[in-house]
C-alpha cells in the first residue's frame, strides 16, 4: 500500500472544529512517518487551521450532514487520482451504506463514539467513558479492529510532557468552548463576572475558536473590563494552558489537552454527547463537571464551583496529579502503530 492517508472531516459553526483538530493530530503522526496526508471537506474551509500545519485540502460539493453514495464515489475518485492508501472518516453522519462503498476500495478507519456497529476496518472510540465490553461484543466476529478508550485520544505533541506547576493562588483562568460557541457561553460568562467584585484580581483569558459566530459580541463585552483578554484561534494553546492556574472548558479534545498538561479544570457541557464523558471524568476526580449550559441552575452551580475551586489549592493539586496519571497524550502514536503495523512496540 502506498503511504497515503486521506482524511474526511468537517468543521463549521454547528459542529465546531473538534473533528478537524483530532484528525489533524493523527495526520501529524502519519506524516512524521513518511505518509502524504490529504484532507477532504464539504464545508467552507477555515484556511488558517490547515495552513498552520501546511496540509492540502480538497473541497467536495456535498452536504456535510448527509452521507450519500455520490460523496463516497467522489472520494474514491480522489483516492484513485492520488494513489491508494488509508481513509480516515470522522463524522457522526457516516452510515453503513456510505462506509461499505468506501471499504470495498480502501482500508477504512472511523472515529465514532456511537453504539451503532459500523462497516469499517478500524474503529477509534477515544471516549474515556466508552463501554469497552459492550463494543467488543457488538463487533465480535466482524474483523474490525477496535481502538478504545483514553489511550487512543489524539493529542498534539506540544501538550505532552510539559512541566506544569499548580500554584497556590489562582491569578489566571482560561475559558474556552472549543471551536464554536453557538450558545454564546463566553459572552454571558464575561457579562456575569464583570459584576462580581471578588474576581477583579483574576485575569481571564477567553480563547475563541475559528467558528465562534458570537466572537464580535464577546469582544464588545470584554472591552468593558480590564481583567479579560480575548484570543481567537491561538497558535500557542499549550503556552496559554501552562500560564493558567485553572480552566473552564467544554468537553472534547480541549479538556483532554488540559488533563495531559495537568491544568485543573471545571467542565461544562455545550453538547448532549459531552455529558457522559464529563460525568465520568468528574466521578474519577479528573475535572469538576457543573452540567449542561441549558440546565436551569447551570450558572449558579458554575459560579459556586469556580469560587470553591479557586480557594481549594489541595483539591486543584489532586485534580492535576490524577489527570497526568490518566492521560499520557500518546494516542496518535498508538493509532498509527496499530493501523499500519509500523513502529509497533510497547509505548510507555
C-alpha positions in Angstrom: 0.0 0.0 0.0 1.2 3.5 -0.8 1.9 5.8 2.0 -1.2 8.0 1.7 -3.7 9.0 4.4 -6.9 10.7 3.3 -9.0 12.4 6.0 -12.7 13.1 5.6 -13.7 15.6 8.3 -15.7 18.8 8.5 -15.8 21.9 10.8 -18.3 24.7 11.0 -20.3 26.8 13.4 -22.7 24.0 14.2 -20.2 21.1 14.9 -17.1 23.2 15.8 -13.5 22.3 14.9 -13.0 19.1 17.0 -13.3 16.7 14.1 -10.6 18.6 12.2 -8.3 19.1 15.1 -8.2 15.5 16.2 -7.8 14.1 12.7 -5.1 16.6 12.1 -3.3 15.3 15.2 -3.5 11.8 13.7 -2.3 13.1 10.3 0.7 14.7 12.0 1.8 11.3 13.3 1.3 9.6 9.9 3.2 12.4 8.1 6.0 12.2 10.6 6.4 8.6 9.4 6.5 9.4 5.7 2.8 9.5 4.7 1.3 12.0 2.4 -1.9 13.4 4.1 -4.8 15.0 2.3 -7.9 16.4 3.9 -11.3 16.2 2.2 -14.0 18.5 3.3 -17.5 19.6 2.3 -17.8 22.7 4.4 -16.2 26.1 3.8 -12.6 25.8 5.0 -11.0 27.9 7.6 -7.7 28.0 5.8 -5.7 29.1 8.8 -6.5 25.8 10.5 -4.8 23.8 7.7 -2.2 26.4 6.8 -0.7 26.2 10.3 0.4 22.6 9.5 0.5 23.0 5.8 -2.0 20.4 4.8 -3.6 20.1 1.3 -7.4 20.4 1.4 -9.8 19.2 -1.3 -13.3 20.6 -1.1 -16.2 18.5 -2.4 -19.7 19.7 -3.2 -21.7 17.6 -0.8 -23.7 18.5 2.4 -21.6 17.7 5.5 -24.6 16.2 7.4 -25.8 13.8 4.7 -23.6 11.0 3.6 -24.8 9.8 0.1 -23.4 7.3 -2.3 -22.4 10.2 -4.6 -20.0 11.5 -2.0 -18.5 8.1 -1.4 -17.8 7.7 -5.1 -16.4 11.3 -5.3 -13.9 10.3 -2.5 -12.9 7.2 -4.3 -12.2 9.3 -7.4 -9.8 11.4 -5.4 -8.1 8.3 -4.0 -7.7 6.8 -7.5 -6.1 10.1 -8.7 -3.6 10.5 -5.8 -2.9 6.8 -5.1 -4.3 4.2 -2.7 -3.9 4.5 1.0 -5.8 4.6 4.3 -9.0 6.7 4.6 -9.9 8.2 8.0 -13.5 9.2 8.4 -14.6 11.4 11.3 -18.3 12.1 11.0 -21.4 11.0 13.0 -23.4 11.2 9.7 -21.4 8.3 8.1 -23.8 5.4 7.7 -23.0 1.9 6.7 -24.3 2.2 3.1 -21.7 5.0 2.7 -18.9 3.2 4.5 -19.5 -0.1 2.7 -18.7 1.6 -0.7 -15.5 3.1 0.7 -14.4 -0.1 2.5 -14.5 -2.1 -0.8 -11.8 0.1 -2.3 -9.6 1.3 0.6 -8.6 0.5 4.2 -11.1 2.4 6.3 -10.6 4.0 9.7 -13.6 5.5 11.5 -13.7 7.7 14.6 -17.0 7.3 16.2 -18.4 7.1 19.7 -22.0 5.9 18.9 -23.2 2.4 19.8 -24.1 1.5 16.3 -21.9 -1.1 14.6 -20.1 0.4 11.6 -18.7 -1.2 8.5 -15.0 -0.3 9.0 -11.6 -1.9 9.3 -10.6 0.1 12.3 -12.8 1.8 14.9 -11.4 4.5 17.1 -13.6 5.5 20.1 -11.4 7.5 22.4 -14.2 8.5 24.8 -12.9 7.8 28.3 -16.3 6.6 29.3 -16.9 4.2 26.4 -18.3 0.8 27.3 -15.5 -1.4 26.1 -17.1 -4.7 26.9 -20.3 -3.8 25.0 -18.4 -2.5 22.0 -16.2 -5.7 21.8 -19.4 -7.8 22.0 -21.1 -5.8 19.2 -18.1 -6.1 16.9 -17.3 -9.7 17.7 -16.6 -11.7 14.5 -16.7 -8.7 12.2 -12.9 -8.4 11.7 -13.0 -4.7 12.8 -10.0 -3.8 14.9 -11.0 -1.8 18.0 -9.0 1.1 19.5 -11.0 2.0 22.6 -10.6 4.5 25.4 -8.5 7.4 26.5 -5.2 5.6 25.5 -6.3 6.5 21.9 -7.1 10.2 22.5 -5.1 12.0 19.8 -3.2 14.8 21.4 -0.8 17.2 19.7 2.8 16.9 20.7 3.0 20.4 22.1 0.8 19.3 25.0 2.9 16.3 26.0 5.5 16.1 28.8 5.2 19.7 29.9 6.3 20.9 33.3 3.2 22.4 34.9 3.1 23.8 38.4 -0.2 24.0 40.4 0.2 27.4 42.1 -1.4 28.2 45.5 -3.1 31.3 44.4 -5.2 31.5 41.3 -4.3 34.5 39.2 -5.1 33.4 35.6 -8.1 31.4 34.3 -8.5 30.2 30.8 -12.1 29.9 29.4 -13.0 28.1 26.2 -15.8 26.2 24.4 -13.6 24.8 21.6 -14.1 25.7 18.0 -17.6 27.2 18.3 -19.8 28.9 20.8 -23.4 28.8 19.5 -24.8 29.1 23.0 -22.9 32.3 23.4 -21.5 31.0 26.7 -18.3 33.1 26.8 -20.1 36.4 26.3 -22.6 35.6 29.0 -19.8 34.4 31.3 -17.9 37.8 30.9 -21.2 39.7 31.5 -21.8 37.9 34.7 -18.3 38.0 36.2 -18.0 41.7 35.5 -20.4 42.4 38.3 -18.7 40.1 40.8 -16.1 42.1 42.5 -14.3 39.1 44.1 -13.0 38.1 40.7 -11.4 41.5 40.0 -7.9 40.3 40.9 -8.0 37.3 38.5 -7.2 37.7 34.8 -9.5 35.7 32.5 -8.2 34.6 29.0 -11.2 33.9 26.7 -10.0 31.5 24.0 -12.4 31.7 21.0 -12.4 29.2 18.2 -12.5 29.8 14.5 -16.2 29.0 14.2 -17.5 31.3 17.0 -20.4 33.2 15.5 -20.6 35.3 18.6 -17.0 36.5 18.5 -17.8 40.2 18.0 -20.3 40.1 20.9 -17.6 38.6 23.1 -15.1 41.3 22.1 -17.7 44.0 22.8 -18.5 42.7 26.3 -14.8 42.0 27.2 -13.9 45.6 26.3 -15.9 46.8 29.3 -13.4 45.4 31.8 -9.6 45.3 32.3 -9.1 41.8 33.6 -10.3 40.0 30.4 -8.3 39.2 27.3 -9.9 37.6 24.2 -7.7 35.5 21.9 -9.1 33.9 18.6 -7.7 30.6 17.3 -4.3 30.9 19.0 -1.3 29.0 17.7 0.2 28.7 21.2 -2.7 27.0 23.0 -0.3 24.9 25.1 1.5 28.0 26.3 -1.8 29.6 27.3 -2.7 26.5 29.3 0.7 26.4 31.0 0.2 30.0 32.2 -3.3 29.2 33.5 -4.0 28.3 37.2 -7.4 26.9 36.3 -9.5 26.4 33.2 -13.2 26.3 32.3 -13.7 24.1 29.3 -16.3 22.3 27.3 -15.9 18.5 26.8 -13.9 17.2 23.8 -10.3 17.4 22.8 -9.5 20.6 24.8 -10.3 19.2 28.2 -8.1 16.2 27.4 -5.3 18.5 26.4 -5.7 20.3 29.7 -5.6 17.0 31.5 -2.4 15.9 29.7 -0.7 19.1 30.9 -2.2 18.9 34.3 -4.3 22.1 34.4 -7.1 21.8 36.9 -10.4 22.2 35.1 -14.1 22.9 35.5 -16.0 21.0 32.8 -19.1 22.4 31.1 -21.3 20.6 28.5 -22.3 22.5 25.4 -23.5 19.4 23.5 -25.5 16.5 24.7 -22.8 14.0 23.7 -20.3 15.6 26.1 -22.3 14.8 29.2 -21.3 11.1 29.6 -17.6 11.7 29.3 -17.5 14.8 31.6 -19.7 12.9 34.2 -17.2 10.0 34.1 -14.2 12.4 34.5 -16.0 14.0 37.4 -16.5 10.7 39.2 -12.9 9.8 38.7 -11.8 13.2 40.1 -10.3 14.4 36.8 -12.5 17.5 36.5 -15.4 19.3 38.2 -18.3 18.9 35.9 -21.1 21.5 36.5 -23.6 20.4 33.9 -25.1 21.4 30.6 -25.3 25.1 29.7 -29.1 24.7 29.1 -29.7 23.5 32.7 -31.8 25.8 34.8 -29.3 26.0 37.7 -26.2 25.9 35.4 -24.9 29.4 36.2 -25.3 29.2 39.9 -23.5 25.8 40.0 -20.7 27.1 37.8 -20.0 30.2 39.8 -20.2 28.3 43.1 -17.7 25.7 41.7 -15.5 28.5 40.5 -15.4 30.0 43.9 -14.6 26.8 45.7 -12.0 25.6 43.2 -10.2 28.9 43.4 -9.9 28.6 47.2 -9.0 24.9 47.4 -5.4 24.6 46.5 -5.0 21.0 47.6 -8.0 19.9 45.6 -6.6 21.6 42.5 -3.3 19.8 43.1 -5.0 16.4 43.4 -7.0 17.1 40.2 -3.8 17.9 38.3 -2.0 14.8 39.6 -4.8 12.4 38.7 -5.1 13.9 35.2 -1.5 13.4 34.4 -1.6 9.8 35.6 -4.7 9.1 33.5 -3.7 10.8 30.2 -0.3 10.4 28.6 -1.0 12.1 25.3 0.4 9.2 23.1 -2.9 8.3 21.5 -1.9 9.4 17.9 1.2 7.2 18.1 -0.8 4.2 19.3 -3.3 4.7 16.5 -0.5 4.9 13.9 1.2 1.8 15.2 -1.9 -0.3 15.4 -3.3 0.7 12.0 -0.1 0.4 10.0 1.9 -2.2 12.0 4.9 0.2 11.7 6.9 1.1 14.8 4.9 -1.4 16.7 6.4 -1.6 20.1 5.4 -1.1 23.7 4.5 2.6 24.1 5.5 3.7 27.6 
